[in-house]
Amino acid sequence: MKYTIPLMALTASEAAAQFFVLYGRDSMVSRIDPILTPGGIGTHVHDFMGANNADENSTFESLRQATCSSMGRANGNPIVEDKSIYWHPSLYVKANNGTYIRVPSNGHQIYYE
């Protein structure tokens, strides 16, 4: 029984080391999708975060030329090495007058296992 707590602590620390979290804020809102519609207009609007040079023609090589990123650590420090782009469909709500308003995001947490 005296070995139960250290074993549980070891198991928890190993599990925690198997993933990491990125924090990002939107850097662009656009109707592009470099994977599904490269070089053209996308079918819907996306919120982007990450490398500052994302566009409809983004490639691995072009993203390596980014000069900054909107991704960061939990302590607020930027991750300048992260030249990736992350995106998701924008969310809209229908207003009482019939128009659509984009729902702003307050940043994102991206988990990797």
VMD Tcl script that builds the backbone (N, CA, C; Angstrom):
set m [mol new atoms 339]
animate dup $m
set s [atomselect $m all]
$s set {name element resname resid chain x y z} {
  {N N MET 1 A 0.822 -1.205 0.000}
  {CA C MET 1 A 0.000 0.000 0.000}
  {C C MET 1 A 0.858 1.258 0.000}
  {N N LYS 2 A 2.048 1.220 0.605}
  {CA C LYS 2 A 2.872 2.424 0.656}
  {C C LYS 2 A 3.396 2.841 -0.715}
  {N N TYR 3 A 3.298 1.973 -1.725}
  {CA C TYR 3 A 3.776 2.306 -3.066}
  {C C TYR 3 A 2.681 2.862 -3.973}
  {N N THR 4 A 1.469 2.928 -3.512}
  {CA C THR 4 A 0.348 3.361 -4.335}
  {C C THR 4 A 0.475 4.814 -4.771}
  {N N ILE 5 A 0.771 5.715 -3.876}
  {CA C ILE 5 A 0.837 7.145 -4.214}
  {C C ILE 5 A 1.972 7.445 -5.186}
  {N N PRO 6 A 3.202 6.972 -4.954}
  {CA C PRO 6 A 4.247 7.266 -5.940}
  {C C PRO 6 A 3.945 6.685 -7.316}
  {N N LEU 7 A 3.345 5.495 -7.372}
  {CA C LEU 7 A 3.012 4.904 -8.650}
  {C C LEU 7 A 1.950 5.736 -9.366}
  {N N MET 8 A 0.944 6.201 -8.628}
  {CA C MET 8 A -0.091 7.052 -9.232}
  {C C MET 8 A 0.510 8.370 -9.717}
  {N N ALA 9 A 1.415 8.941 -8.954}
  {CA C ALA 9 A 2.056 10.195 -9.352}
  {C C ALA 9 A 2.883 9.995 -10.616}
  {N N LEU 10 A 3.594 8.873 -10.715}
  {CA C LEU 10 A 4.389 8.576 -11.893}
  {C C LEU 10 A 3.480 8.418 -13.113}
  {N N THR 11 A 2.388 7.703 -12.960}
  {CA C THR 11 A 1.452 7.504 -14.058}
  {C C THR 11 A 0.866 8.838 -14.523}
  {N N ALA 12 A 0.485 9.697 -13.609}
  {CA C ALA 12 A -0.087 10.997 -13.968}
  {C C ALA 12 A 0.935 11.864 -14.688}
  {N N SER 13 A 2.183 11.854 -14.235}
  {CA C SER 13 A 3.188 12.694 -14.885}
  {C C SER 13 A 3.512 12.173 -16.277}
  {N N GLU 14 A 3.504 10.862 -16.481}
  {CA C GLU 14 A 3.747 10.320 -17.811}
  {C C GLU 14 A 2.606 10.683 -18.754}
  {N N ALA 15 A 1.376 10.630 -18.266}
  {CA C ALA 15 A 0.232 10.990 -19.109}
  {C C ALA 15 A 0.279 12.461 -19.480}
  {N N ALA 16 A 0.668 13.319 -18.563}
  {CA C ALA 16 A 0.728 14.755 -18.833}
  {C C ALA 16 A 1.799 15.086 -19.856}
  {N N ALA 17 A 2.840 14.284 -19.944}
  {CA C ALA 17 A 3.933 14.561 -20.864}
  {C C ALA 17 A 3.617 14.128 -22.293}
  {N N GLN 18 A 2.474 13.503 -22.515}
  {CA C GLN 18 A 2.157 12.977 -23.839}
  {C C GLN 18 A 1.365 13.947 -24.710}
  {N N PHE 19 A 1.114 15.147 -24.263}
  {CA C PHE 19 A 0.429 16.123 -25.092}
  {C C PHE 19 A 0.938 17.520 -24.756}
  {N N PHE 20 A 0.673 18.463 -25.650}
  {CA C PHE 20 A 1.003 19.846 -25.365}
  {C C PHE 20 A -0.091 20.736 -25.925}
  {N N VAL 21 A -0.142 21.960 -25.449}
  {CA C VAL 21 A -1.211 22.881 -25.789}
  {C C VAL 21 A -0.616 24.142 -26.413}
  {N N LEU 22 A -1.232 24.596 -27.494}
  {CA C LEU 22 A -0.898 25.879 -28.101}
  {C C LEU 22 A -2.057 26.835 -27.857}
  {N N TYR 23 A -1.753 28.078 -27.652}
  {CA C TYR 23 A -2.769 29.110 -27.492}
  {C C TYR 23 A -2.648 30.051 -28.669}
  {N N GLY 24 A -3.768 30.337 -29.313}
  {CA C GLY 24 A -3.713 31.201 -30.486}
  {C C GLY 24 A -4.814 32.232 -30.495}
  {N N ARG 25 A -4.549 33.312 -31.178}
  {CA C ARG 25 A -5.581 34.332 -31.385}
  {C C ARG 25 A -5.725 34.509 -32.892}
  {N N ASP 26 A -6.915 34.899 -33.311}
  {CA C ASP 26 A -7.170 35.051 -34.740}
  {C C ASP 26 A -6.234 36.078 -35.349}
  {N N SER 27 A -5.678 35.736 -36.499}
  {CA C SER 27 A -4.826 36.681 -37.209}
  {C C SER 27 A -5.486 37.143 -38.504}
  {N N MET 28 A -6.530 36.414 -38.945}
  {CA C MET 28 A -7.162 36.759 -40.213}
  {C C MET 28 A -8.514 36.051 -40.299}
  {N N VAL 29 A -9.453 36.676 -40.974}
  {CA C VAL 29 A -10.733 36.057 -41.312}
  {C C VAL 29 A -10.855 36.169 -42.817}
  {N N SER 30 A -11.033 35.033 -43.498}
  {CA C SER 30 A -11.030 35.076 -44.957}
  {C C SER 30 A -11.781 33.883 -45.538}
  {N N ARG 31 A -12.201 34.031 -46.791}
  {CA C ARG 31 A -12.888 32.955 -47.498}
  {C C ARG 31 A -11.900 32.181 -48.352}
  {N N ILE 32 A -10.859 31.657 -47.715}
  {CA C ILE 32 A -9.875 30.834 -48.410}
  {C C ILE 32 A -9.711 29.521 -47.646}
  {N N ASP 33 A -9.207 28.513 -48.347}
  {CA C ASP 33 A -8.868 27.229 -47.749}
  {C C ASP 33 A -7.713 26.662 -48.556}
  {N N PRO 34 A -6.472 26.834 -48.091}
  {CA C PRO 34 A -5.307 26.418 -48.867}
  {C C PRO 34 A -5.257 24.921 -49.188}
  {N N ILE 35 A -6.020 24.103 -48.481}
  {CA C ILE 35 A -6.011 22.663 -48.760}
  {C C ILE 35 A -7.122 22.286 -49.737}
  {N N LEU 36 A -8.361 22.705 -49.471}
  {CA C LEU 36 A -9.488 22.299 -50.314}
  {C C LEU 36 A -9.610 23.113 -51.597}
  {N N THR 37 A -9.279 24.400 -51.535}
  {CA C THR 37 A -9.380 25.251 -52.729}
  {C C THR 37 A -8.101 26.074 -52.889}
  {N N PRO 38 A -6.959 25.406 -53.109}
  {CA C PRO 38 A -5.703 26.155 -53.242}
  {C C PRO 38 A -5.748 27.121 -54.427}
  {N N GLY 39 A -5.310 28.352 -54.174}
  {CA C GLY 39 A -5.257 29.362 -55.223}
  {C C GLY 39 A -6.593 29.996 -55.553}
  {N N GLY 40 A -7.654 29.643 -54.830}
  {CA C GLY 40 A -8.970 30.177 -55.169}
  {C C GLY 40 A -9.765 30.595 -53.947}
  {N N ILE 41 A -11.025 30.893 -54.188}
  {CA C ILE 41 A -11.945 31.314 -53.141}
  {C C ILE 41 A -12.569 30.069 -52.513}
  {N N GLY 42 A -12.656 30.049 -51.194}
  {CA C GLY 42 A -13.259 28.927 -50.496}
  {C C GLY 42 A -14.777 28.987 -50.523}
  {N N THR 43 A -15.406 27.915 -50.077}
  {CA C THR 43 A -16.870 27.849 -50.073}
  {C C THR 43 A -17.484 28.528 -48.857}
  {N N HIS 44 A -16.658 28.814 -47.845}
  {CA C HIS 44 A -17.160 29.490 -46.648}
  {C C HIS 44 A -16.003 30.220 -45.964}
  {N N VAL 45 A -16.329 31.011 -44.972}
  {CA C VAL 45 A -15.358 31.853 -44.280}
  {C C VAL 45 A -14.670 31.062 -43.171}
  {N N HIS 46 A -13.373 31.330 -42.983}
  {CA C HIS 46 A -12.588 30.696 -41.919}
  {C C HIS 46 A -11.942 31.752 -41.027}
  {N N ASP 47 A -11.762 31.408 -39.757}
  {CA C ASP 47 A -10.927 32.179 -38.831}
  {C C ASP 47 A -9.556 31.512 -38.840}
  {N N PHE 48 A -8.515 32.290 -39.093}
  {CA C PHE 48 A -7.144 31.769 -39.151}
  {C C PHE 48 A -6.337 32.240 -37.956}
  {N N MET 49 A -5.371 31.444 -37.560}
  {CA C MET 49 A -4.380 31.849 -36.579}
  {C C MET 49 A -3.061 31.186 -36.955}
  {N N GLY 50 A -1.980 31.727 -36.447}
  {CA C GLY 50 A -0.664 31.164 -36.741}
  {C C GLY 50 A 0.174 32.112 -37.563}
  {N N ALA 51 A 0.869 31.562 -38.560}
  {CA C ALA 51 A 1.800 32.329 -39.391}
  {C C ALA 51 A 1.122 33.555 -40.005}
  {N N ASN 52 A 1.864 34.645 -40.071}
  {CA C ASN 52 A 1.292 35.918 -40.532}
  {C C ASN 52 A 1.201 36.048 -42.048}
  {N N ASN 53 A 1.660 35.064 -42.798}
  {CA C ASN 53 A 1.648 35.195 -44.255}
  {C C ASN 53 A 0.714 34.194 -44.942}
  {N N ALA 54 A -0.287 33.699 -44.233}
  {CA C ALA 54 A -1.225 32.743 -44.825}
  {C C ALA 54 A -2.025 33.393 -45.948}
  {N N ASP 55 A -2.208 32.660 -47.019}
  {CA C ASP 55 A -3.079 33.098 -48.100}
  {C C ASP 55 A -3.575 31.868 -48.851}
  {N N GLU 56 A -4.322 32.086 -49.928}
  {CA C GLU 56 A -4.911 30.963 -50.659}
  {C C GLU 56 A -3.875 30.086 -51.355}
  {N N ASN 57 A -2.639 30.574 -51.456}
  {CA C ASN 57 A -1.567 29.816 -52.101}
  {C C ASN 57 A -0.544 29.271 -51.114}
  {N N SER 58 A -0.864 29.230 -49.836}
  {CA C SER 58 A 0.107 28.806 -48.821}
  {C C SER 58 A 0.615 27.391 -49.069}
  {N N THR 59 A 1.919 27.254 -48.918}
  {CA C THR 59 A 2.589 25.955 -49.006}
  {C C THR 59 A 3.538 25.845 -47.825}
  {N N PHE 60 A 4.090 24.683 -47.632}
  {CA C PHE 60 A 5.082 24.515 -46.574}
  {C C PHE 60 A 6.220 25.512 -46.761}
  {N N GLU 61 A 6.703 25.627 -47.975}
  {CA C GLU 61 A 7.829 26.520 -48.254}
  {C C GLU 61 A 7.474 27.981 -47.987}
  {N N SER 62 A 6.277 28.407 -48.398}
  {CA C SER 62 A 5.918 29.818 -48.181}
  {C C SER 62 A 5.707 30.113 -46.697}
  {N N LEU 63 A 5.132 29.174 -45.956}
  {CA C LEU 63 A 4.905 29.409 -44.523}
  {C C LEU 63 A 6.213 29.488 -43.746}
  {N N ARG 64 A 7.255 28.821 -44.193}
  {CA C ARG 64 A 8.566 28.893 -43.531}
  {C C ARG 64 A 9.133 30.313 -43.591}
  {N N GLN 65 A 8.603 31.151 -44.481}
  {CA C GLN 65 A 9.069 32.535 -44.623}
  {C C GLN 65 A 8.309 33.510 -43.717}
  {N N ALA 66 A 7.359 33.016 -42.919}
  {CA C ALA 66 A 6.587 33.894 -42.029}
  {C C ALA 66 A 7.526 34.620 -41.071}
  {N N THR 67 A 7.182 35.866 -40.752}
  {CA C THR 67 A 8.016 36.662 -39.850}
  {C C THR 67 A 7.506 36.665 -38.418}
  {N N CYS 68 A 6.267 36.204 -38.202}
  {CA C CYS 68 A 5.746 36.094 -36.839}
  {C C CYS 68 A 4.551 35.150 -36.825}
  {N N SER 69 A 4.084 34.836 -35.646}
  {CA C SER 69 A 2.973 33.909 -35.476}
  {C C SER 69 A 2.057 34.418 -34.373}
  {N N SER 70 A 0.770 34.110 -34.477}
  {CA C SER 70 A -0.158 34.489 -33.411}
  {C C SER 70 A -0.323 33.371 -32.384}
  {N N MET 71 A 0.526 32.345 -32.453}
  {CA C MET 71 A 0.471 31.233 -31.495}
  {C C MET 71 A 1.367 31.553 -30.300}
  {N N GLY 72 A 0.952 31.070 -29.130}
  {CA C GLY 72 A 1.726 31.350 -27.934}
  {C C GLY 72 A 1.618 30.251 -26.897}
  {N N ARG 73 A 2.346 30.453 -25.813}
  {CA C ARG 73 A 2.344 29.534 -24.681}
  {C C ARG 73 A 1.352 30.027 -23.633}
  {N N ALA 74 A 1.102 29.195 -22.649}
  {CA C ALA 74 A 0.160 29.554 -21.586}
  {C C ALA 74 A 0.586 30.822 -20.856}
  {N N ASN 75 A 1.896 31.080 -20.766}
  {CA C ASN 75 A 2.381 32.263 -20.057}
  {C C ASN 75 A 2.319 33.527 -20.912}
  {N N GLY 76 A 1.814 33.402 -22.153}
  {CA C GLY 76 A 1.675 34.566 -23.018}
  {C C GLY 76 A 2.845 34.797 -23.953}
  {N N ASN 77 A 3.941 34.076 -23.763}
  {CA C ASN 77 A 5.089 34.246 -24.646}
  {C C ASN 77 A 4.789 33.639 -26.017}
  {N N PRO 78 A 5.168 34.317 -27.078}
  {CA C PRO 78 A 4.900 33.787 -28.419}
  {C C PRO 78 A 5.769 32.575 -28.732}
  {N N ILE 79 A 5.294 31.769 -29.653}
  {CA C ILE 79 A 6.085 30.646 -30.163}
  {C C ILE 79 A 6.520 31.040 -31.567}
  {N N VAL 80 A 7.623 31.734 -31.662}
  {CA C VAL 80 A 8.067 32.272 -32.948}
  {C C VAL 80 A 8.468 31.163 -33.919}
  {N N GLU 81 A 8.787 29.990 -33.391}
  {CA C GLU 81 A 9.186 28.881 -34.249}
  {C C GLU 81 A 8.007 28.248 -34.961}
  {N N ASP 82 A 6.795 28.491 -34.485}
  {CA C ASP 82 A 5.608 27.867 -35.065}
  {C C ASP 82 A 5.178 28.640 -36.308}
  {N N LYS 83 A 5.504 28.116 -37.458}
  {CA C LYS 83 A 5.160 28.760 -38.729}
  {C C LYS 83 A 3.943 28.096 -39.378}
  {N N SER 84 A 3.206 27.319 -38.604}
  {CA C SER 84 A 2.007 26.647 -39.114}
  {C C SER 84 A 0.839 27.622 -39.183}
  {N N ILE 85 A -0.194 27.232 -39.920}
  {CA C ILE 85 A -1.464 27.961 -39.868}
  {C C ILE 85 A -2.543 26.985 -39.412}
  {N N TYR 86 A -3.468 27.507 -38.661}
  {CA C TYR 86 A -4.592 26.744 -38.128}
  {C C TYR 86 A -5.850 27.503 -38.501}
  {N N TRP 87 A -6.895 26.794 -38.909}
  {CA C TRP 87 A -8.129 27.490 -39.243}
  {C C TRP 87 A -9.336 26.603 -38.979}
  {N N HIS 88 A -10.461 27.281 -38.830}
  {CA C HIS 88 A -11.734 26.596 -38.630}
  {C C HIS 88 A -12.830 27.469 -39.234}
  {N N PRO 89 A -13.972 26.867 -39.569}
  {CA C PRO 89 A -15.063 27.668 -40.128}
  {C C PRO 89 A -15.501 28.753 -39.141}
  {N N SER 90 A -15.801 29.920 -39.667}
  {CA C SER 90 A -16.307 31.012 -38.833}
  {C C SER 90 A -17.748 30.709 -38.435}
  {N N LEU 91 A -18.112 31.154 -37.253}
  {CA C LEU 91 A -19.459 30.962 -36.734}
  {C C LEU 91 A -20.227 32.274 -36.863}
  {N N TYR 92 A -21.452 32.189 -37.370}
  {CA C TYR 92 A -22.305 33.366 -37.540}
  {C C TYR 92 A -23.632 33.162 -36.817}
  {N N VAL 93 A -24.218 34.259 -36.383}
  {CA C VAL 93 A -25.573 34.234 -35.823}
  {C C VAL 93 A -26.449 35.152 -36.668}
  {N N LYS 94 A -27.717 34.814 -36.739}
  {CA C LYS 94 A -28.657 35.638 -37.494}
  {C C LYS 94 A -29.274 36.670 -36.556}
  {N N ALA 95 A -29.123 37.932 -36.904}
  {CA C ALA 95 A -29.665 39.025 -36.096}
  {C C ALA 95 A -31.171 39.158 -36.339}
  {N N ASN 96 A -31.832 39.895 -35.469}
  {CA C ASN 96 A -33.279 40.114 -35.589}
  {C C ASN 96 A -33.671 40.783 -36.897}
  {N N ASN 97 A -32.760 41.572 -37.463}
  {CA C ASN 97 A -33.075 42.264 -38.718}
  {C C ASN 97 A -32.779 41.409 -39.954}
  {N N GLY 98 A -32.376 40.159 -39.749}
  {CA C GLY 98 A -32.133 39.244 -40.861}
  {C C GLY 98 A -30.706 39.190 -41.354}
  {N N THR 99 A -29.831 40.060 -40.860}
  {CA C THR 99 A -28.428 40.018 -41.275}
  {C C THR 99 A -27.679 38.985 -40.427}
  {N N TYR 100 A -26.494 38.622 -40.892}
  {CA C TYR 100 A -25.658 37.668 -40.167}
  {C C TYR 100 A -24.445 38.386 -39.588}
  {N N ILE 101 A -24.111 38.035 -38.375}
  {CA C ILE 101 A -22.992 38.657 -37.662}
  {C C ILE 101 A -22.017 37.553 -37.270}
  {N N ARG 102 A -20.736 37.755 -37.606}
  {CA C ARG 102 A -19.729 36.758 -37.220}
  {C C ARG 102 A -19.512 36.800 -35.717}
  {N N VAL 103 A -19.469 35.629 -35.113}
  {CA C VAL 103 A -19.214 35.530 -33.679}
  {C C VAL 103 A -17.700 35.589 -33.475}
  {N N PRO 104 A -17.203 36.626 -32.793}
  {CA C PRO 104 A -15.748 36.718 -32.592}
  {C C PRO 104 A -15.269 35.649 -31.618}
  {N N SER 105 A -14.056 35.214 -31.818}
  {CA C SER 105 A -13.480 34.244 -30.874}
  {C C SER 105 A -12.558 34.990 -29.923}
  {N N ASN 106 A -12.396 34.450 -28.766}
  {CA C ASN 106 A -11.492 35.044 -27.768}
  {C C ASN 106 A -10.190 34.266 -27.685}
  {N N GLY 107 A -9.800 33.666 -28.792}
  {CA C GLY 107 A -8.595 32.860 -28.818}
  {C C GLY 107 A -8.941 31.389 -28.814}
  {N N HIS 108 A -7.914 30.580 -28.967}
  {CA C HIS 108 A -8.109 29.140 -29.114}
  {C C HIS 108 A -7.058 28.394 -28.304}
  {N N GLN 109 A -7.430 27.201 -27.901}
  {CA C GLN 109 A -6.479 26.270 -27.301}
  {C C GLN 109 A -6.446 25.040 -28.193}
  {N N ILE 110 A -5.275 24.714 -28.691}
  {CA C ILE 110 A -5.113 23.594 -29.591}
  {C C ILE 110 A -4.299 22.527 -28.869}
  {N N TYR 111 A -4.858 21.345 -28.749}
  {CA C TYR 111 A -4.208 20.246 -28.034}
  {C C TYR 111 A -3.638 19.238 -29.019}
  {N N TYR 112 A -2.412 18.806 -28.769}
  {CA C TYR 112 A -1.777 17.744 -29.548}
  {C C TYR 112 A -1.484 16.582 -28.626}
  {N N GLU 113 A -1.774 15.388 -29.094}
  {CA C GLU 113 A -1.405 14.185 -28.330}
  {C C GLU 113 A -0.275 13.489 -29.026}
}
mol reanalyze $m
mol bondsrecalc $m
mol representation Tube
mol addrep $m
